C-alpha cells in the first residue's frame, strides 16, 4: 500500500506496481514517494522520487536536496512528476540545474486487433530456458546505445533477471519472436492481478525492424494479458516522437495521458 499519497498518473501507478512486484521499497513521505531498488542502484527509474505536479513550480534545489538525502551515493538524479496532461511551461529552474525533461505517452487498450501487416513467419512464445534469457540480454544490448560495455552488460543482466523472476512467480511473461531459433524481438507483460497489465521493453533487433514483428508480438502478448492474466486494461508507454507509437495505435491502443520525467545524468569526470 502506498499510504495517503494519491498517484494520479496511470503510467506511474503501473511503474510502481512493477517496482513493488520486483521487490523495490516504496516509502511515503506524505507529499512525495521515494522508490528504492537496493539490488540495482544503477537503475535510475528504480531509484527515484515521485513528486506532485506542483513541484515543478518549486526551486529545483529543494528537490535535489531531498534526492541526495534519499540516495546519498547516487550519481544520477531522477524525479517523476505525477500528472496526466504534461506541463504547458518548461520547468526552467530544473532545466538550468542540468535536468532533462522527457515526455512519454501513456496508452491503453481493452481489446486488440492484429496489425495491418502481421508477421506470421516467426514463432511467438514465452521465454523459458536459460538460453532464451541469454538471448534476451544480447538483444537488449543490441538495441541500446552502449557507453561502458561492462556496466551496461551488468545492468541488462540485472533487469532481465528481474523480469525472469516476475515471470517465474506467475505475474506475467516475457515473450519473444524467434526466427530459426534466434530471438528477434521481445517484450514483457506483467500484472499484480488487480485488472491492469503493463508492457515492458518492447525491443526489436536492428536487423529485423520493419518486418511486422513488434506489432504482432504486442498483439499476441495482449491476448495473453486479456486472457491468462485476466486484465481488463492493457497499458503501454511510448515515446511520442518514435515510430513505435504508430505500431501500438495500429493494434488498438489509444493515447490516455502524458507522463513526465526529469533526470540528470551523473557528472562526467
N, C-alpha and C positions, 0 to 999 in steps of 0.2 A: 504494500500500500504506500501511496505517495504522501499521505497526510493531507493537510489543508491546502497545499499548493494545487491550484487547478491548472491543468495543461490544456490549452485551447487547441493547439496545433495537432492535427491528426498525424502529421509527419513525425513530430516529436513524441506523441503518445506511443506510436509504434516503434520509434527508436528506443524509447525507454522500456517497452515490452521486450525487445530483443536483448537489450543490455541486462535486464533482470533475469531473463532465461539463461544468459551466458554466465551469470554469477556476479555481475558488477554490483557495486554498492551505491544506492541512491539515497542521498541524505537531504532531508527537508530543512531548509534554513528559513522557513516562514515566507519569505518573499522571493526565493530562488532555490534551485536544486543544485546539488553537487553530485556529479556522476563519476564514480571512480572504478577503474578496471586495473587493480594492482598487478594482475598477472601479465598485463600488456601495457606498460607505461608509454610505449611508442604509438599507441592507437589514440590519435587526437580526439576522435569523437566517441571514445570510450572513457575519456578523461576530460570533462568539460563542465562548465556552468551553464545551466538553463535559466535565462533571465526573463523577466516580464518585458513586454514591448516598451514600456515606459523607460526602461534602462537606456534606450537609445538617446534619450534627452539628458542623461546624466553625463558627468565628466568621465571620460574613459579611465582616468587614473583610479577612480573609485572601484571599478570592477576589475581592473588589472591587479590592484592590491588584494582583492578578495580571491582572485585566481591564484596568486602567489601563496596566500595563506593556505589554500586548499591543496595546492600542488607545488610545494617549495622546491622540488628538484626538477620540475618540468622545464624543458627548453621552449616548448610551444605555448601558445595561449589559444583557447578555443571557447567561444561564447555563443551559445544558441540563443535565439530570440524567439520567444513564444508568441507568435502572431499568425494570422492567416492570410492577410492581404498584402504583405510586403510593406516596406516603408516608402512613402512618397518622397521623402527628403533624405539625402545621403547623410549618414551619421558622421559628420565631418571630424569630430573630435577623435573618434575611433580610427578613422582613416589616417588622420595626421599622426596617430600613435603607431602606425605601421600595420594595422589590421586590413585584411582583405574581406570585402563583403561578397558573399555568394548567395545567389537566389536560386532555389530549386522549385520545380513544380510538383506538387503532391497530387497524384491521380488515383482515382478509384474505379472499380468495376464490380458489378454484381452478376454479370453474365458476359461471357466472351465468345468471340467468333474467330474462325480460322483466318489468318492473314490473307490479303489479296493474292500473294504469291508464296504459298507454303512450300516448304522443302520436305518432300516425302522420301528423299533418298537416304537421309541419316537415320540412325537408330537413337531413339529418345528414351532415357531410363534414369533412375536414381543412381548416384554414385554409391558404391558399396565397398569395393575391395581397397586394400592398401594401394594397389597400382592405380586405381581410379583417382584416389585422393592425391597421389604424387603427380598425376597428370593435371589435376586441378591447380596445384601450386604452380606448375610450369606455365599453365595457361594464364593464370593471374599475372605472373611476371612478364609474359609476352605482351599483355595488354597495358601494363603500367610503364610510365617513364621511370626508369631506374636511376637513382642517384648513386648511392653506395650499394653495390650489388649484395654484399654480405648482410647488411642490415635490412635491406629490402626482402631478401630471402627469409630471414628470421621472422620479419613481420608477417609476410604472407603465410608462412607455415603456422604461425600462431592463430591467424584469423581463420584459416581453413580448418585448423584443429577445433576452434570454437564452433564452426558450422557443423563439423562432423559430430561433435558431442550433442548438439541440439538435435540433429537427425537421429542419432542412435538412441536418444532419450524419448523419441516419439513426438517431438514438437514440429516436425516437418521433414523436408528433404532437400538435398541439393540434386538438381537434375543436370544431365549432360546430353549434348548432341554428339554422337560418335559417328565417324566415317572410317570404315575399315579398322576399327579398334582405337582410333585416335580421337581424343576429346577436342572438339572444335568450338563448342560454345557451352556455357554453363550459367546457372543461377541457383539461388536458394529461395525457398518459400517456407515461412515459419509462422506459427500461431501459438498463443498461450491457451487456446481453447475457448476464448470469450467471443468468438464470432468474426474476428478480423485476422487476416493473414497478410503478411508483409513480404514482398520480394526483396532480395538482396543481391547485389553484384551481378547484374546481367552482363556477361562478357562473351565476346566472340573473337577468336584468334584473328589477327590482322590479315592472314592469308585466306580466311574463309568468310569475309564480310560480303554483304550484298548478295547473299545466296538464300535468304529467307530463313536462316537458321534461328536467329534471335526471336523473330516473331512467332515461329512455330513452337519454339521452346517455351516462350512466355504463355502462349495459348494452352499448350498441353499441361504445363505446371499449374495453370489456373484451374483447369478441370479437376486436377488432384486437390487443389485448395478448396474448391467449392464442394467436392465430394468427400474425400477421405478426412480432410481437416474440418469439415462442416462449417466452413466460413461463409458468411453472408456478404462480406465485403472484402475485396482484394485491394491492397494498397501498393503502389509503386511510385518511386520518386525519381524524377528525371531532370537533367539539365535542359532548360528551355531553349538553349541555343544549339543543341546537339541533335543529330538526325534520329537518334533512338526514340525521341518523344513521338515522332510520327509513326514509328512502328507500334508503340503502345496504343496510340489512338486508333490505329487500324484494326486492332483486335478487340476494341471495345472500351478502353479506358478513357475517362473524361477528366479534365482539369478540375481540381477542387480548391486548392489554396496555394499560396506561395510560402515556402519555408526559407528562413533567413539564418545564415551562419556567418559569424565573424571569427576569423582565425589569423593568427600571426605566427609565421614560421620562426624556428629557432634562429638566434643570431648567428651569422656566419663568421667564423674565426679565421 
